[in-house]
């Protein structure tokens, strides 16, 4: 059975949840009887929803089908419920390349996950323009990241129970102003520029994807820059959830970006930044491809 691809789309009737089907068709879930006004509401409805969608996806009613070119794809969660949570320095080779830019030759693996956030309003849709922010940063960079969505609330989540709290997986690009990141001595400012978090193109439910060892790749204008596997994370998904939830309640719809592998632009020699007209493409095995141009 094919994995479900849960989307948020819009047309003349406004934004709502749907399914991206094979053959260039969109299933309008509301028209098919799954009546939720948003992806957030669908996630909050709990674990009964995805099983209810499956039989409809296998035999979709004709009246609920739309042509993909007749709708506009939005980010699957257009504005996350709270923060977009992030993990920094979570691939050893990325740690090493960052240390080299600071003249550090002997890298140390982080002992604990390094958490930060991006503001929720940074989230943009597949194919939406990433602003170059040329008056604010001179070092706009990219980061391909496997991203998970929390489905079940929890605090002090045990590692062995962590995956029970995952609703599904998607792709994000942690666009970063590197000079701002260093200038302010912490990561929030450089990573919360407007429209600096492309997210999508859809969510794959957790039961449809084993995310422990997926290929993750990124291209700029067709040139491959990043290529790794999620199995190379220093802190895997259960550990990330366990550590983040310690004394802190995770809620349905919370988004957690799990870190980027090596190959970012600022660590290249010479550094290679994003500029107006660039096209960024990210692909994660089992999920799909997220594409965005860089605007003015």
HELIX and SHEET records of a PDB file:
HELIX    1   1 UNK A   39  UNK A   44  1                                   6    
HELIX    2   2 UNK A   48  UNK A   58  1                                  11    
HELIX    3   3 UNK A   62  UNK A   64  5                                   3    
HELIX    4   4 UNK A   68  UNK A   70  5                                   3    
HELIX    5   5 UNK A   92  UNK A  101  1                                  10    
HELIX    6   6 UNK A  120  UNK A  122  5                                   3    
HELIX    7   7 UNK A  159  UNK A  165  5                                   7    
HELIX    8   8 UNK A  178  UNK A  183  1                                   6    
HELIX    9   9 UNK A  189  UNK A  191  5                                   3    
HELIX   10  10 UNK A  206  UNK A  208  5                                   3    
HELIX   11  11 UNK A  230  UNK A  232  5                                   3    
HELIX   12  12 UNK A  237  UNK A  244  1                                   8    
HELIX   13  13 UNK A  265  UNK A  267  5                                   3    
SHEET    1   A 5 UNK A  65  UNK A  67  0                                        
SHEET    2   A 5 UNK A  25  UNK A  28 -1                                        
SHEET    3   A 5 UNK A  16  UNK A  21 -1                                        
SHEET    4   A 5 UNK A   6  UNK A  10 -1                                        
SHEET    5   A 5 UNK A  72  UNK A  74 -1                                        
SHEET    1   B 7 UNK A 114  UNK A 118  0                                        
SHEET    2   B 7 UNK A  84  UNK A  88 -1                                        
SHEET    3   B 7 UNK A 255  UNK A 257  1                                        
SHEET    4   B 7 UNK A 144  UNK A 150 -1                                        
SHEET    5   B 7 UNK A 166  UNK A 174 -1                                        
SHEET    6   B 7 UNK A 197  UNK A 205 -1                                        
SHEET    7   B 7 UNK A 123  UNK A 124  1                                        
SHEET    1   C 2 UNK A 140  UNK A 141  0                                        
SHEET    2   C 2 UNK A 176  UNK A 177 -1                                        
SHEET    1   D 4 UNK A 223  UNK A 229  0                                        
SHEET    2   D 4 UNK A 215  UNK A 220 -1                                        
SHEET    3   D 4 UNK A 279  UNK A 284 -1                                        
SHEET    4   D 4 UNK A 288  UNK A 293 -1                                        
END                                                                             
